[in-house]
Amino acid sequence: MNSNESFLKRFFAYTKERFPIPATLPFATAIFCLAYFFPNSFTTQNAINLFDLVSGCVVFFLVLFQIRILDEHKDYEKDLIAHPERMLSKGIITLAELRKVLYVIIVIQVGISIYIGLSQLIIWIVIFCYTLLMFKEFFVPEFLNKRIGLYLISHQIIIPIQLLFSISMRTNISIINSSDAIYIIIFLFGSMMATICFEIGRKTWSADREHDLADSYSKIWGIKQTIIINQFIALLAGLLFIYFYYTFGISIIYSVILGFFYLLFLISEIVFIINPTNKNSKIIETCGAVYSLVIFINSAIAFYNL
């Protein structure tokens, strides 16, 4: 493919390379539905509205795309050296073209948020401002780049803010009782742990995947320490959602499902410690993504059925 192809053809080739829609859309949908159905356990909640649900999923998906485009701008100079094979590095698609896409998806998000309600618009503005802070790396790039754990947490805080957007569509956050407020805090923390688990899993690499400009956790922390940290986070995320299953009287089958996929993820990481090959690092990436996705889908279904 070259820069003379139509923009749509080049754009969809770009999404396949850097923002695979068949993978990202289910992820965005699952985590949005997780938060949208969570208030079913609350004392008071609004009825489920299919149009709101679909609209919210669109916003959640577009926020992720917005972050991807901002990251392309932020990392462009570094990626020219580290990833010369990418379409953006080759000039097949340009930053100027991606900015036009960014403006369109921002307009769509604003329009949907205004339609849904004032609370959602306010939260979306917070989300938008936070993505800009992420883009600027909170104006302390050198400080954060030397502290990969802090960098990870600072960028994953966007997830709880997005989840508040979803929750606010079903309940008035400003007037909820104290027990529901505690549930929300635990829920937001557990959900963020699940996404952190996914992030660390996708950057737990074998030695042959590392390079000078790599920012993998295994390179900074070492393989064993990275896996110990991620297993603690994965277990914590799973236990927090199992806590909700138990507290809300949800069938034990949901806990069994979650436990099964946690064990698969654990086994994949143990295998990688024993035999840290490229193939096994990619298995970790897959198992970590599947485990996080199972947390979201499993729990969304469980909350929906309350």
C-alpha positions as CSV (number, residue, x, y, z in Angstrom):
1,M,0.0,0.0,0.0
2,N,1.2,3.5,-0.7
3,S,0.1,7.1,-0.1
4,N,-1.7,7.3,-3.4
5,E,-4.5,5.0,-2.3
6,S,-7.8,6.4,-1.2
7,F,-7.9,7.8,2.4
8,L,-10.5,5.3,3.5
9,K,-8.5,2.4,2.3
10,R,-5.3,3.7,4.0
11,F,-7.3,4.6,7.1
12,F,-8.7,1.1,7.6
13,A,-5.3,-0.4,6.9
14,Y,-4.0,1.8,9.6
15,T,-6.7,0.7,12.1
16,K,-5.8,-2.9,11.3
17,E,-2.2,-2.1,12.2
18,R,-2.6,0.2,15.2
19,F,-6.2,0.1,16.4
20,P,-7.7,-3.3,15.4
21,I,-11.5,-2.7,15.6
22,P,-12.5,-6.4,15.8
23,A,-10.5,-6.6,19.1
24,T,-11.0,-3.0,20.5
25,L,-14.7,-2.7,19.9
26,P,-15.6,-5.8,22.0
27,F,-13.3,-4.6,24.7
28,A,-14.9,-1.2,24.8
29,T,-18.4,-2.6,24.7
30,A,-17.6,-5.1,27.5
31,I,-16.1,-2.6,29.9
32,F,-18.9,-0.1,29.2
33,C,-21.6,-2.6,29.8
34,L,-19.8,-3.8,33.0
35,A,-20.2,-0.3,34.4
36,Y,-23.6,0.3,32.9
37,F,-25.1,-2.8,34.5
38,F,-23.3,-2.4,37.8
39,P,-25.9,0.0,39.3
40,N,-28.5,-2.9,39.1
41,S,-27.2,-3.6,42.6
42,F,-27.9,-0.1,43.9
43,T,-30.8,1.1,46.0
44,T,-32.1,3.2,43.1
45,Q,-31.3,3.2,39.5
46,N,-32.7,4.2,36.1
47,A,-34.1,1.6,33.8
48,I,-31.8,0.2,31.1
49,N,-32.2,2.1,27.9
50,L,-30.9,0.3,24.7
51,F,-30.2,3.6,22.8
52,D,-28.3,5.0,25.8
53,L,-26.3,1.7,26.1
54,V,-25.3,1.8,22.4
55,S,-24.5,5.5,22.5
56,G,-22.4,5.0,25.6
57,C,-20.5,2.2,23.9
58,V,-19.7,4.5,21.0
59,V,-18.3,7.2,23.3
60,F,-16.2,4.7,25.2
61,F,-14.8,3.2,21.9
62,L,-14.1,6.7,20.5
63,V,-12.3,7.8,23.7
64,L,-9.9,4.8,23.2
65,F,-9.4,5.8,19.6
66,Q,-8.8,9.4,20.6
67,I,-6.1,8.2,23.0
68,R,-4.5,6.1,20.2
69,I,-4.3,9.1,17.9
70,L,-2.9,11.4,20.6
71,D,-0.3,8.7,21.4
72,E,0.7,8.6,17.7
73,H,1.5,12.3,17.9
74,K,3.3,12.0,21.2
75,D,5.5,9.2,20.2
76,Y,6.0,10.0,16.5
77,E,9.7,11.0,16.6
78,K,10.6,7.9,18.7
79,D,8.5,5.6,16.5
80,L,10.3,6.8,13.4
81,I,13.4,5.1,14.8
82,A,11.8,2.2,16.8
83,H,9.1,1.2,14.2
84,P,10.1,2.4,10.7
85,E,7.9,-0.4,9.3
86,R,4.6,1.2,10.5
87,M,2.3,3.1,8.0
88,L,2.7,6.4,9.9
89,S,6.5,6.1,9.8
90,K,6.5,5.4,6.1
91,G,4.2,8.4,5.4
92,I,1.4,6.2,4.0
93,I,-0.9,7.9,6.4
94,T,0.0,11.3,8.1
95,L,-0.4,13.0,11.4
96,A,-2.4,15.7,9.7
97,E,-4.9,13.1,8.4
98,L,-5.2,11.5,11.8
99,R,-5.9,14.9,13.3
100,K,-8.9,15.4,11.0
101,V,-10.2,12.0,12.2
102,L,-9.6,13.2,15.8
103,Y,-11.7,16.3,15.3
104,V,-14.5,14.2,13.8
105,I,-14.6,11.7,16.7
106,I,-14.4,14.6,19.3
107,V,-17.5,16.2,17.7
108,I,-19.3,12.9,17.8
109,Q,-18.5,12.4,21.4
110,V,-19.6,15.9,22.3
111,G,-22.9,15.4,20.4
112,I,-23.7,12.1,22.1
113,S,-22.8,13.4,25.6
114,I,-25.0,16.5,25.1
115,Y,-27.9,14.2,24.0
116,I,-27.5,11.8,27.0
117,G,-27.4,14.5,29.6
118,L,-25.5,17.3,31.4
119,S,-23.8,15.0,33.9
120,Q,-22.4,12.9,31.1
121,L,-21.2,16.0,29.2
122,I,-19.4,17.2,32.4
123,I,-17.7,13.8,32.9
124,W,-16.8,13.7,29.2
125,I,-15.1,17.1,29.5
126,V,-13.1,15.7,32.4
127,I,-12.2,12.6,30.3
128,F,-11.1,14.8,27.4
129,C,-9.0,17.0,29.7
130,Y,-7.3,14.0,31.2
131,T,-6.5,12.6,27.8
132,L,-4.7,15.9,27.0
133,L,-2.8,15.6,30.3
134,M,-1.8,12.0,29.2
135,F,-0.7,13.4,25.8
136,K,1.5,15.9,27.6
137,E,2.6,13.3,30.1
138,F,1.4,15.5,32.8
139,F,4.1,18.0,31.9
140,V,6.7,15.9,33.6
141,P,7.7,13.4,30.8
142,E,11.2,12.7,32.1
143,F,10.1,12.1,35.6
144,L,7.4,9.6,34.5
145,N,9.5,7.9,31.9
146,K,12.0,7.0,34.6
147,R,9.2,5.5,36.8
148,I,7.3,3.1,34.6
149,G,5.0,1.9,37.4
150,L,3.9,5.5,38.1
151,Y,3.6,6.1,34.4
152,L,1.3,3.1,34.1
153,I,-1.0,4.1,37.0
154,S,-1.2,7.8,35.8
155,H,-2.4,6.7,32.4
156,Q,-4.8,4.0,33.7
157,I,-6.7,6.4,35.9
158,I,-8.6,7.3,32.7
159,I,-10.5,4.0,33.1
160,P,-12.3,4.9,36.3
161,I,-13.2,8.3,34.9
162,Q,-14.7,6.6,31.9
163,L,-16.6,4.1,34.1
164,L,-18.1,7.0,36.0
165,F,-19.5,8.2,32.7
166,S,-21.3,4.8,32.3
167,I,-22.5,4.6,35.9
168,S,-23.8,8.1,35.8
169,M,-26.2,7.1,33.0
170,R,-28.0,4.8,35.4
171,T,-27.8,6.6,38.7
172,N,-27.3,10.1,40.2
173,I,-23.8,9.8,41.6
174,S,-24.2,13.0,43.6
175,I,-27.0,11.6,45.8
176,I,-26.2,8.0,46.2
177,N,-26.0,6.5,49.7
178,S,-22.7,5.7,51.5
179,S,-22.9,1.9,50.9
180,D,-23.4,2.4,47.1
181,A,-20.5,5.0,47.2
182,I,-18.2,2.4,48.7
183,Y,-19.3,-0.2,46.1
184,I,-18.4,2.3,43.4
185,I,-15.0,3.0,44.8
186,I,-14.2,-0.7,45.0
187,F,-15.6,-1.3,41.6
188,L,-13.5,1.4,40.0
189,F,-10.4,0.2,41.7
190,G,-11.0,-3.4,40.7
191,S,-11.7,-2.5,37.1
192,M,-8.5,-0.4,36.9
193,M,-6.6,-3.4,38.3
194,A,-8.0,-5.5,35.5
195,T,-6.9,-3.1,32.8
196,I,-3.4,-2.7,34.4
197,C,-3.1,-6.5,34.4
198,F,-3.8,-6.4,30.6
199,E,-1.3,-3.6,30.1
200,I,1.5,-5.4,31.9
201,G,0.7,-8.7,30.2
202,R,1.0,-7.2,26.7
203,K,4.5,-5.9,27.6
204,T,6.0,-8.9,29.3
205,W,8.5,-9.8,26.6
206,S,11.2,-12.4,25.9
207,A,14.7,-11.1,25.4
208,D,14.5,-11.2,21.6
209,R,11.5,-8.9,21.6
210,E,13.3,-6.2,23.6
211,H,15.2,-3.3,21.9
212,D,16.8,0.0,22.9
213,L,13.7,2.0,22.6
214,A,11.4,-0.6,24.2
215,D,9.4,0.4,27.3
216,S,8.4,-3.1,28.3
217,Y,7.9,-4.0,32.0
218,S,10.0,-7.1,31.7
219,K,13.0,-4.9,30.5
220,I,12.7,-2.5,33.5
221,W,11.6,-4.8,36.3
222,G,13.0,-8.1,35.0
223,I,10.8,-11.1,34.0
224,K,10.3,-12.6,37.5
225,Q,9.4,-9.4,39.2
226,T,7.1,-8.4,36.4
227,I,5.2,-11.6,36.6
228,I,5.0,-11.5,40.5
229,I,3.6,-7.9,40.3
230,N,1.1,-8.8,37.5
231,Q,-0.1,-11.9,39.3
232,F,-0.7,-9.9,42.4
233,I,-2.7,-7.4,40.4
234,A,-4.6,-10.1,38.5
235,L,-5.5,-11.9,41.7
236,L,-6.6,-8.7,43.4
237,A,-8.8,-7.8,40.4
238,G,-10.4,-11.2,40.4
239,L,-11.0,-11.3,44.2
240,L,-12.7,-7.8,44.2
241,F,-15.2,-9.0,41.6
242,I,-15.7,-12.2,43.4
243,Y,-16.5,-10.1,46.4
244,F,-19.3,-8.4,44.5
245,Y,-20.6,-11.8,43.3
246,Y,-20.7,-13.0,47.0
247,T,-22.1,-9.7,48.4
248,F,-24.9,-9.5,45.7
249,G,-25.9,-13.2,46.0
250,I,-24.7,-14.0,42.4
251,S,-24.4,-17.6,41.4
252,I,-21.1,-19.3,42.3
253,I,-20.7,-20.3,38.6
254,Y,-19.4,-16.7,37.8
255,S,-16.7,-17.1,40.5
256,V,-15.7,-20.5,39.0
257,I,-15.5,-19.0,35.5
258,L,-13.3,-16.2,36.8
259,G,-11.1,-18.6,38.8
260,F,-10.6,-20.9,35.8
261,F,-9.4,-18.1,33.5
262,Y,-7.2,-16.7,36.3
263,L,-5.5,-20.1,36.6
264,L,-4.9,-20.2,32.8
265,F,-3.2,-16.8,33.0
266,L,-1.2,-17.9,36.0
267,I,0.0,-21.1,34.2
268,S,1.0,-19.1,31.1
269,E,3.2,-16.8,33.2
270,I,4.8,-19.8,35.1
271,V,5.6,-21.4,31.8
272,F,7.2,-18.1,30.6
273,I,9.4,-18.0,33.7
274,I,10.6,-21.5,33.0
275,N,10.9,-21.0,29.2
276,P,11.0,-17.2,28.3
277,T,10.6,-17.5,24.6
278,N,9.0,-15.2,22.1
279,K,6.1,-17.7,21.6
280,N,5.4,-17.9,25.4
281,S,5.5,-14.1,25.8
282,K,2.8,-13.8,23.1
283,I,0.8,-16.5,25.0
284,I,1.0,-14.3,28.1
285,E,-0.2,-11.3,26.1
286,T,-3.2,-13.4,24.8
287,C,-4.0,-14.9,28.2
288,G,-3.8,-11.6,30.0
289,A,-6.1,-10.0,27.5
290,V,-8.6,-12.9,27.7
291,Y,-8.5,-12.8,31.5
292,S,-9.2,-9.1,31.6
293,L,-12.0,-9.5,29.0
294,V,-13.5,-12.4,31.0
295,I,-13.6,-10.2,34.1
296,F,-15.6,-7.5,32.2
297,I,-18.0,-9.8,30.3
298,N,-18.5,-12.3,33.1
299,S,-19.3,-9.5,35.5
300,A,-21.4,-7.5,33.1
301,I,-23.6,-10.6,32.6
302,A,-23.7,-11.2,36.4
303,F,-24.8,-7.6,37.2
304,Y,-27.3,-7.6,34.3
305,N,-29.0,-10.6,35.8
306,L,-29.4,-9.1,39.3
